[in-house]
Amino acid sequence: MGSKDPSEKARVWRPKFKALLCCLQSPSPMDSKLQDSACSSTHQSTDPNRNTRLYKHDVFLSFRGTDSRNNFIDHLYHNLIRKGVFAFKDNERLQKGESISSQLLQAIRDSRVSIIVFSRDYAASTWCLDEMATIAQCKKEFGQKVFSVFYDVDPSDVRKQSGVYGDAFASHTKRFQKDLSKIKRWKRAMTDLANSAGWDVRDKPEFTEIDKIIQKVIKELDHRFSGFADDLVGIQPCVKELEQVLKINPKDEDVRVLGIWGMGGIGKTTLASVLYDKISYMFDAHCFIENVSKSYREGSAISVQRQILRRTLEEQDLDKYSPSEIAGIIRNRLSSRKLLIVLDNVDEREQLDQLAINTKLLGRGSRIIITSRDKHILESYGIDAIHNVSLLNSQDASELFFRKAFKSDHPSSSTCMELTPIILEYAQGLPLAIKVVGSFLDKRNASQWRAYLERLKKYPDKKLTDVLQVSFEDLQNDDKEIFLHIACFFRGDKEDYVKRILATCGLQPNIGIPVLEERSLITIKNQEIHMHDMLQELGKKLVRERYPEEPALWSRLWRCSNFENALMSAEAGTNHVKAIVLDQREEMPECSQLRIRGLSKLRDLKLLILYHKNFLGSLDFLSPNLQYLAWHGYPFPSLPSFQPYSRLVELNLPYSNVKRLWEGNKNIPHLEKVDLSYSVDLIETSNFEWNAKLKRLDFTGCTNLIHIHPSIGLLNQLAYLCLQNCSSLSNLNLGDDCNLSSLRVLCLSGCTNLNKSPDFTGLSNLEYLDLENCTSLSTVHESIGALVMLKFLSLRGCIIISMPKEVNNMISLQTLDLSRCLRLRYPLGQIYSSYLESLISLDLGTCHFIDNIPDSIGVLTCLERLNLEECQCSHLPDTIKKLSRLAYLNLADCSYLERLPELPFDSAPSGGSNPVISDVGLTS
């Protein structure tokens, strides 16, 4: 196999010697390509100086604007761009310019190929002649390839400077009598270039000739892929951006790895192909391995390794080597060359590891590009940069669709054009979808377009779903379930909400959702889960696939009409339904007459979310496998005859007709949440003694609730209890053995009939207590002092006269709201102490009977907000100046206030904002 060259001199001359042998002995390039695998491309640079030049452009176009702009030149330019060729066209050309700019001269030098379009007045422009001379110089100095096009002039007149060209040069000779060397330089360059390979396009179909020119250019550039690609819309800015990311520079000796990531059909392979064509000439050797995952499935790592070696080292006799020997050749031989390797469609990390390519041992300046649908593969491999391929913007999407459906960039107005926005909305910027749909609609009439659109609503195009389904099939079973749930039910919902439901159903969303995001199957934006329309349709297609006309045999139901069908079929005993989530925005008349009895037959049901309440019949029971139940407007007075709901985790029945959830004790061992909010018929809560895992109870707005079963006090895992606006509740008895050690939030605001606070013994970890607008509450139980973890306490709008002295024990209290306690008289001398050192906000606004602020307020060193609006104080204590963190002081309508003491505002508050004194009104 050989070893490294012993000297730099040998390294430089070996490629030249190989090139000579290739000319004498090797088969033609086409023969060599036929021997290569159909899925790879390579090219070996034989010019040691070639790699030292960096080109910004593939092609420079030299033309006379008055002759050919807006027709031939524009068509040629745009078709080059569509083929992924980076062409330079001077759009600011001065028609009568006397001298060529230095920037334009540099653009010529930065181009690999120049095309000169000789037109009738080309020679009349000294600007054009200077361009031409510079092109001739580049051809001579570093072998720039030049093609000539004779647009509306006889090639003979150009070569011999006769006819109109003779007239032009006669004029220039008179003008430049003192600089005839310029004339000789122009003539010499013109004769040379006009004899180069070229095309006489006079009286010939323009489209055909342009296609010939482009194919010749692509062959010269050795673009492996551009010759087969078409309609490369919006790709060139991305390629230029990736060139910058790759930091290709003759002086850059670092090895860099670039990842290209995105969903199926978004154009990762196309982008990598165009980038490869653009930069491959800069490397000693290069190869593009298409569809690596397929190569692994059909062979193994060694088949990919052999392709790389054949194309980068010209090694042909590799079949005799073992996998370990091939790995050794990879490690030892690739380190001597500057390589470009593209690995397309990698779908497992092991595919990269098994190639045994150590990036640290590659030749200096080497680059590896990897495309994948899975971001985690790229991140774990140690990629230097990952490019997320974006969907097409509206302009590029329209342009691509026009080319496919109308074969034109600017189609004429037609009935079909009116349907274009609907199609683009369907495709949502996915290039594959636009190409497939556009190509299908080409040459079809408006009625056929409409029929096809109606079909797409039911059945996505198979060419699209086949591509997208690859990502789904590679998922683990749990992740497939999560994908299908999101596609059928939860697209656009909040991530936390979806995660909670999925976790309830026994899935693992904390790993599953990131996996789907890494594989470009979903995106997270503004804490919401989003999914492309195509992927959502794929998910629904997979659910319907085996039984498209029998919803009862689907695993999931999301439409009201399918739900009705499934209920009728279930009564006959046939169903496979595991999840039902009906869209609350869907209003279908048939929903109002659904016979609910069939729901009792769905024995496999695990997830049920309904937003409808008009049903016929009664509900005998629910599935014993049910894990999550949410039924907004549940129409029955209690849960159906109890089955062993051994798997139920969440029970959400807001706005229900429930009067009593169940009778007696019911053992639901995994139940964690019950929501009966706004169930105005609810009279009393059930016995929860055997539901030890309950963490959340919500009875908000149950205005007729009069009795709370004391078994709630035994729920030592309960963290949240809300009785807000339960206006009929007069007493909250948590029982003598209360042990709510996990309770963090207790909300009793709006309980206008509550005349005394509960006993807080047993609520040792409570952090939030809201008693706002409990307008009958006159006393607070002294056990409130036991709430040493309490951070927020509101008694706003209560009729309390004083606070118990035990409030001093609440060392964690940060917010105390006593505003609008109109009868409050004597709290302040009792509540201020060093124990309240954490207090940040104190609100005593509209407490009309408070006429004195004690000196002890000065010990509240953390206080930042103090509201004394409408208080009856005549003065403030001097100790207020000790409140060094005070940032807000409200003294509005303090009509008895006679003077202000020294305030602490010369010190900056902790928030860094300017202090505020609100509407101070001093008496005269």
Buried (B, 14 or more C-beta within 10 A) or exposed (E): EEEEEEEEEEBEEEBEEBBEEBEEEEEEEEEBBEEBBEBBBBBBBBBBEBBEBEBBBBBBBBBBBBBBBEEBBEBBBBBBBBBBBBBBBBEEBEEEBEEBBEEBBEBBBBBBBBBBBBBBBBBBBBBBBBBBBBBBBBBEEEEBBBBBBBBBBBBEBBBBBEBBBEBBBEEBEEEBEEEEEBBEBBBEBBBBBBEBEBBBBEEEEEEEBBEEBBEBBBEBBBBBBBBEBBBBBBBBEBBEEBBEEBBBEEEEEEBBBBBBBBBBBBBBBBBBBBBBBBBBBBBBBBBBBBBBBEBBEEEEBBBBBBBBBBBBBBBEEBEEBEEEEBBBBBBBBBBBBBBBBBBBBBBBBEBBEBBBBEBEBBBEBBBBBBBBBBBBBBBEBEBBBBBEBEBBEEEBBBBBBBBBBBEEEEBEEEEBBEBBEEBBEBBBBBBBBBBBBBEBBEEEEBEEBBEBBEEBEEEBBEBBBEBBBEBBEBBEEBBBBBBBBBBBBBBEBEBEEBBBBBBBBEBBBEEBBBBBBBBBBBBEEEEBBBBBBBBBBBBBBBBBEEEEEBBBBBBBBBBBEBBBBBBBBBBEEEBBBBBBBBEEEEEBEEBEEBEBBBBBBBBBBBBBBBBBBEBEEEBEBBBBBBBBBBBBBBBBEBBBEBBEBEBBBBBBBBBBBBBBBBEEEBEBEBBBBBBBBBBEBBBBBBBBBBBBBBBBBBBBBBBBBBEBBBBBBBBBBBBBBBBBBBBBBBEBBBBEEBBBBBBBBBBBBBBBBBBBBBBBBBBBBBBBBBBBBBBEBBBBBBBBBBBBBBBBBBBBBBBBBBBBBBBBBBBBBBBBBBBBBEEBBEBBEBBBBEBBBBBBBBBBBBBBEBEBBBEBBBBBBBBBBBBBBBBBBEEBBEBBBBBBBBBBBBBBBBEEBEEBEEBBBEEEBEEEEEBEBEEEEEEE
